[in-house]
Amino acid sequence: MVNYSVNNTMLTNHTDIKAWLDTMNIENYTINNTGTVTVDGDVDITHKGLTKIPVQFRIVYGDFSCNWNRLKSLNGSPREVGGNFDCYYTRLKSLNGSPREVGGYFDCSYNRLESLEGSPREVGGYFCCWNNGLKSLNGSPREVGGDFYCCWNNRLESLEGSPQEVGGNFNCNNNNFKTIPKCDTIINGELSWK
């Protein structure tokens, strides 16, 4: 296995990148001239004990799963994901480095986030961020095609910073709301907040 933990730099040597991808059992990949990686399929690097993603993914046309690790950031994550993006249970304090666009759902539950700064701009499916201790929704995606879940074990007192539009339901139950929260989001489903 390539020792990428010696310093905080990304792998840039094509031989090292290939060795890491092969060790992680990632298939159908292309290492671009810039050293970024495109994958025509899924990337599943769950339960690998990773503290960082040592290669820079560019596009993953399938799902990208990096949950159940000890990541300090999402740097190295693809800029675009055609399917779903999972980074739950990874001890993240920030979503910086996450994809800009996700075609399916985005799940960042069970981390240590206090805000959603760094979230994707657009998520085609649902967006789930429960069990984080969130104090703010600032940085939320602009658009969520499915449901938006910011409930359970967060510390929200307002919905300021919410997405501009949610295609499904907006669920913000079990937070610290003292009155009905003001919400300027266009919601195509229902708002639940108690």
C-alpha positions as CSV (number, residue, x, y, z in Angstrom):
1,M,0.0,0.0,0.0
2,V,1.2,3.5,-0.8
3,N,2.1,5.5,2.4
4,Y,0.2,8.7,1.8
5,S,0.0,9.7,5.5
6,V,3.6,11.0,5.7
7,N,2.6,14.5,4.9
8,N,-0.6,16.4,4.0
9,T,-0.1,16.5,0.3
10,M,-2.2,14.8,-2.4
11,L,-0.8,12.0,-4.5
12,T,0.3,13.5,-7.8
13,N,2.5,10.7,-9.3
14,H,0.4,8.6,-11.6
15,T,2.0,5.4,-10.4
16,D,1.1,6.2,-6.8
17,I,-2.4,7.3,-7.7
18,K,-2.9,4.0,-9.6
19,A,-1.6,2.0,-6.7
20,W,-3.9,3.7,-4.3
21,L,-7.0,3.3,-6.5
22,D,-6.2,-0.4,-7.1
23,T,-5.7,-1.0,-3.4
24,M,-9.1,0.6,-2.8
25,N,-10.6,-1.7,-5.4
26,I,-11.8,1.2,-7.6
27,E,-12.4,0.2,-11.1
28,N,-13.2,1.9,-14.5
29,Y,-11.1,4.9,-13.7
30,T,-9.1,7.3,-15.8
31,I,-6.2,9.3,-14.4
32,N,-6.3,12.6,-16.3
33,N,-3.2,14.6,-17.4
34,T,-3.8,16.9,-14.4
35,G,-3.6,14.0,-12.0
36,T,-7.3,14.1,-11.2
37,V,-9.4,10.9,-11.4
38,T,-12.6,10.3,-13.4
39,V,-14.6,7.1,-12.5
40,D,-17.2,5.6,-14.8
41,G,-19.0,3.8,-11.9
42,D,-19.0,3.8,-8.1
43,V,-16.4,4.6,-5.6
44,D,-16.8,2.9,-2.2
45,I,-14.0,3.8,0.3
46,T,-16.1,3.1,3.4
47,H,-14.6,1.5,6.5
48,K,-11.0,2.1,5.4
49,G,-9.7,4.1,8.4
50,L,-8.9,7.1,6.2
51,T,-8.1,10.4,7.7
52,K,-8.0,12.0,4.2
53,I,-8.7,11.3,0.6
54,P,-5.2,11.3,-1.0
55,V,-6.3,11.6,-4.6
56,Q,-8.3,14.3,-6.3
57,F,-11.4,12.8,-7.9
58,R,-12.8,15.0,-10.7
59,I,-16.1,13.2,-11.7
60,V,-17.7,10.0,-10.4
61,Y,-20.5,9.0,-12.6
62,G,-22.0,6.6,-10.1
63,D,-22.1,6.8,-6.3
64,F,-19.3,8.1,-4.0
65,S,-19.2,6.7,-0.5
66,C,-16.6,7.6,2.1
67,N,-18.6,7.1,5.3
68,W,-17.3,5.3,8.4
69,N,-13.9,6.9,8.2
70,R,-12.0,9.5,10.3
71,L,-11.8,12.2,7.6
72,K,-10.7,15.6,8.6
73,S,-12.1,17.1,5.4
74,L,-13.7,16.2,2.1
75,N,-10.7,17.5,0.1
76,G,-10.2,15.0,-2.7
77,S,-13.9,14.4,-3.2
78,P,-15.2,14.6,-6.8
79,R,-16.4,18.0,-8.1
80,E,-19.4,16.2,-9.6
81,V,-21.2,13.0,-8.6
82,G,-23.8,11.5,-10.9
83,G,-25.3,9.3,-8.2
84,N,-25.4,9.5,-4.4
85,F,-22.8,11.0,-2.0
86,D,-22.4,9.5,1.4
87,C,-20.1,10.9,4.1
88,Y,-22.0,10.1,7.3
89,Y,-20.1,8.9,10.4
90,T,-16.8,10.4,9.3
91,R,-16.2,12.9,12.2
92,L,-16.3,15.9,9.8
93,K,-16.4,19.4,11.2
94,S,-16.8,21.0,7.7
95,L,-18.2,20.2,4.3
96,N,-15.5,22.1,2.5
97,G,-14.3,20.1,-0.4
98,S,-17.6,18.4,-1.1
99,P,-19.0,18.1,-4.6
100,R,-20.6,21.1,-6.3
101,E,-23.3,19.0,-7.8
102,V,-24.8,15.7,-6.8
103,G,-27.3,13.9,-9.0
104,G,-28.7,11.7,-6.3
105,Y,-28.9,12.2,-2.5
106,F,-26.3,13.8,-0.2
107,D,-26.0,12.4,3.3
108,C,-23.7,14.0,5.9
109,S,-25.4,12.8,9.0
110,Y,-23.7,11.8,12.3
111,N,-20.7,14.2,12.0
112,R,-19.6,17.2,14.0
113,L,-20.9,20.0,11.7
114,E,-22.0,23.3,13.1
115,S,-23.0,24.8,9.7
116,L,-23.5,23.5,6.1
117,E,-20.8,25.8,4.6
118,G,-19.2,24.0,1.7
119,S,-22.4,22.0,0.8
120,P,-23.1,21.2,-2.8
121,R,-25.0,23.9,-4.7
122,E,-27.5,21.4,-6.1
123,V,-28.6,18.0,-4.9
124,G,-31.0,16.0,-7.1
125,G,-32.3,13.7,-4.4
126,Y,-32.7,14.3,-0.7
127,F,-30.3,16.1,1.6
128,C,-29.8,14.7,5.1
129,C,-27.8,16.4,7.9
130,W,-29.3,15.1,11.1
131,N,-27.3,14.3,14.3
132,N,-24.6,16.9,13.8
133,G,-25.2,19.6,16.4
134,L,-25.9,22.2,13.6
135,K,-26.3,25.8,14.9
136,S,-27.0,27.2,11.4
137,L,-28.2,26.2,8.0
138,N,-25.9,28.7,6.3
139,G,-24.2,27.2,3.3
140,S,-27.2,24.9,2.5
141,P,-27.6,23.8,-1.1
142,R,-29.5,26.3,-3.3
143,E,-31.7,23.5,-4.6
144,V,-32.7,20.1,-3.2
145,G,-34.7,17.9,-5.5
146,G,-36.1,15.6,-2.8
147,D,-36.6,16.0,0.9
148,F,-34.5,18.2,3.2
149,Y,-33.8,16.6,6.6
150,C,-32.2,18.9,9.2
151,C,-33.9,17.2,12.2
152,W,-32.8,15.2,15.2
153,N,-30.0,16.3,17.4
154,N,-29.2,19.6,15.8
155,R,-29.3,22.9,17.7
156,L,-31.1,25.1,15.2
157,E,-33.0,28.2,16.4
158,S,-34.0,29.5,13.0
159,L,-34.2,28.4,9.4
160,E,-32.0,31.2,8.1
161,G,-29.7,30.0,5.4
162,S,-32.1,27.3,4.2
163,P,-32.2,26.1,0.6
164,Q,-34.0,28.4,-1.9
165,E,-36.1,25.4,-3.1
166,V,-36.9,22.0,-1.8
167,G,-38.6,19.5,-4.1
168,G,-40.1,17.4,-1.3
169,N,-40.7,17.8,2.4
170,F,-38.7,20.1,4.7
171,N,-38.2,18.3,8.0
172,C,-36.6,20.2,10.9
173,N,-38.1,18.4,13.9
174,N,-36.3,18.2,17.3
175,N,-34.4,21.4,17.2
176,N,-34.4,24.4,19.5
177,F,-37.3,26.4,17.9
178,K,-39.3,28.4,20.4
179,T,-41.9,29.5,17.9
180,I,-42.9,28.6,14.4
181,P,-39.7,29.2,12.4
182,K,-39.8,31.7,9.5
183,C,-39.0,29.9,6.3
184,D,-38.6,31.6,2.9
185,T,-37.9,28.4,1.1
186,I,-40.1,27.2,-1.8
187,I,-41.3,23.8,-0.5
188,N,-43.1,21.5,-2.8
189,G,-44.0,19.2,0.1
190,E,-44.7,19.9,3.8
191,L,-42.7,21.8,6.5
192,S,-42.5,19.9,9.8
193,W,-40.7,21.6,12.7
194,K,-42.0,20.3,16.1
